[in-house]
Amino acid sequence: MAKITYVEHTGKEHVIDVPVGWSLMEGAVKNRVPGIDADCGGGCACATCHVYVDGAWLEKIPASEYMERAMLDFAQGREKTSRLSCQIKVTADMDGMVVRVPKTQH
């Protein structure tokens, strides 16, 4: 398990123990984190699981691939720390990670 903190645009935090191997999106959806809708079910075919990864964690996770970057072009409020949470698999090394949900997804 890795303890992941999902922060709503209001500042409300959801600290969740996410099993290793799940995606950040699965951890959010299965724990009803508002703003992470995952309309495509994690298929990298929408941008409704868009999050901002805390800058300290960007270099500790795998880089985005072409398909994810293409889908992020459709995300409102895209920033340099934007990622699709369906594309980030949780590892034990991610314990303590913080991600923020964009205001545009609430």
Sine and cosine of phi, psi and omega as CSV:
sin_phi,cos_phi,sin_psi,cos_psi,sin_omega,cos_omega
0.00,0.00,0.49,-0.87,0.12,-0.99
-0.76,-0.65,0.71,-0.70,0.03,-1.00
-0.99,0.11,0.91,-0.42,-0.02,-1.00
-0.92,-0.39,0.71,-0.70,0.06,-1.00
-0.96,-0.26,0.88,-0.48,0.08,-1.00
-0.98,-0.19,0.81,-0.58,-0.06,-1.00
-0.92,-0.40,0.87,-0.50,0.08,-1.00
-0.94,0.35,0.30,-0.96,0.00,-1.00
-0.89,0.47,-0.34,0.94,0.04,-1.00
-0.98,0.18,-0.21,0.98,-0.05,-1.00
0.98,-0.19,-0.16,0.99,0.02,-1.00
-0.91,0.41,0.76,-0.65,-0.04,-1.00
-0.98,-0.22,0.59,-0.81,0.11,-0.99
-0.83,-0.56,0.96,-0.28,0.00,-1.00
-0.99,-0.10,0.89,-0.46,-0.16,-0.99
-0.78,-0.63,0.70,-0.71,0.15,-0.99
-0.99,0.13,0.93,-0.37,-0.05,-1.00
-0.96,-0.29,0.79,-0.61,0.01,-1.00
-0.88,0.47,0.62,-0.79,0.10,-0.99
-0.86,0.52,0.71,-0.71,0.00,-1.00
0.98,-0.18,-0.39,0.92,0.11,-0.99
-0.97,0.26,0.34,-0.94,0.14,-0.99
-1.00,0.05,0.32,-0.95,0.11,-0.99
-0.84,0.54,-0.58,0.82,0.02,-1.00
-0.90,0.45,-0.70,0.72,0.01,-1.00
-0.87,0.49,-0.67,0.74,0.03,-1.00
-0.87,0.50,-0.65,0.76,0.00,-1.00
-0.95,0.33,-0.75,0.67,-0.05,-1.00
-0.90,0.43,-0.72,0.70,-0.04,-1.00
-0.94,0.35,-0.24,0.97,0.04,-1.00
-0.90,-0.43,0.25,0.97,0.12,-0.99
0.82,0.57,0.73,0.68,0.08,-1.00
-0.97,0.26,0.87,-0.49,-0.01,-1.00
-0.87,0.50,0.65,-0.76,0.06,-1.00
1.00,-0.10,-0.23,0.97,0.08,-1.00
-0.97,-0.26,1.00,-0.01,-0.09,-1.00
-1.00,0.07,-0.60,0.80,0.01,-1.00
0.79,0.61,0.82,0.58,-0.04,-1.00
-0.83,0.56,-0.53,0.85,-0.04,-1.00
-1.00,-0.02,0.00,1.00,0.04,-1.00
0.97,0.24,0.27,0.96,0.03,-1.00
0.99,-0.14,0.29,0.96,-0.04,-1.00
-1.00,0.01,0.15,0.99,-0.02,-1.00
0.84,0.54,0.64,0.77,-0.03,-1.00
-0.87,-0.50,0.16,0.99,0.08,-1.00
-0.47,-0.89,-0.10,-1.00,0.03,-1.00
-0.77,-0.63,0.49,0.87,-0.07,-1.00
-1.00,0.05,0.19,0.98,0.12,-0.99
-0.86,-0.51,0.37,0.93,-0.01,-1.00
-0.86,0.50,0.73,-0.68,0.10,-1.00
-0.67,-0.74,0.30,-0.96,0.17,-0.99
-0.97,-0.25,0.87,-0.50,0.02,-1.00
-0.99,0.11,0.75,-0.67,0.04,-1.00
-0.82,0.58,0.73,-0.68,-0.09,-1.00
-0.78,0.63,-0.56,0.83,-0.01,-1.00
-0.90,0.43,-0.32,0.95,-0.07,-1.00
-0.98,-0.18,-0.22,0.98,-0.10,-0.99
-0.83,0.55,-0.65,0.76,-0.04,-1.00
-0.99,0.11,-0.07,1.00,-0.01,-1.00
-0.99,-0.14,-0.03,1.00,0.03,-1.00
-0.88,-0.48,0.39,-0.92,0.02,-1.00
-0.86,0.50,0.55,-0.84,0.05,-1.00
-0.91,0.42,0.44,-0.90,0.04,-1.00
-0.94,0.34,0.47,-0.88,0.06,-1.00
-0.98,-0.18,0.14,-0.99,-0.10,-1.00
-0.80,0.60,-0.74,0.67,-0.08,-1.00
-0.88,0.48,-0.68,0.74,0.03,-1.00
-0.89,0.46,-0.72,0.69,0.01,-1.00
-0.87,0.49,-0.61,0.79,0.03,-1.00
-0.91,0.42,-0.66,0.75,0.02,-1.00
-0.93,0.37,-0.57,0.82,0.02,-1.00
-0.91,0.42,-0.34,0.94,0.08,-1.00
-0.88,0.47,-0.38,0.92,0.00,-1.00
-1.00,-0.06,-0.10,0.99,-0.05,-1.00
-0.99,0.17,0.76,-0.65,0.09,-1.00
-0.97,0.25,0.60,-0.80,0.05,-1.00
0.96,0.27,0.43,0.90,-0.01,-1.00
-0.87,0.50,0.69,-0.72,0.05,-1.00
-0.76,-0.65,0.07,-1.00,-0.03,-1.00
-0.92,0.39,-0.34,0.94,0.02,-1.00
-0.99,-0.15,0.17,0.99,-0.01,-1.00
-0.93,0.37,0.68,-0.73,0.11,-0.99
-0.56,-0.83,0.32,-0.95,0.16,-0.99
-1.00,-0.06,0.85,-0.53,-0.08,-1.00
-0.92,0.40,-0.31,0.95,0.04,-1.00
-0.95,0.32,-0.30,0.96,-0.07,-1.00
-0.99,-0.17,0.08,1.00,-0.02,-1.00
-0.91,-0.42,0.96,-0.29,0.04,-1.00
-0.99,0.16,0.72,-0.70,-0.04,-1.00
-0.97,0.25,0.71,-0.71,0.12,-0.99
-0.84,-0.54,0.27,-0.96,0.02,-1.00
-0.87,0.49,-0.49,0.87,0.00,-1.00
-0.93,0.37,-0.21,0.98,-0.02,-1.00
-1.00,0.03,0.08,1.00,0.01,-1.00
-0.84,0.55,0.84,-0.54,-0.02,-1.00
0.99,-0.17,-0.05,1.00,-0.03,-1.00
-0.87,0.49,0.57,-0.82,0.05,-1.00
-0.85,-0.53,0.76,-0.65,0.12,-0.99
-0.78,-0.63,0.52,-0.85,-0.01,-1.00
-0.89,-0.45,0.61,-0.79,0.01,-1.00
-1.00,-0.05,0.79,-0.62,-0.02,-1.00
-0.88,0.47,0.54,-0.84,0.03,-1.00
-0.86,0.52,-0.54,0.84,-0.06,-1.00
-0.92,0.39,-0.18,0.98,-0.01,-1.00
-0.98,-0.20,0.23,0.97,0.01,-1.00
-0.93,-0.36,0.00,0.00,0.00,0.00
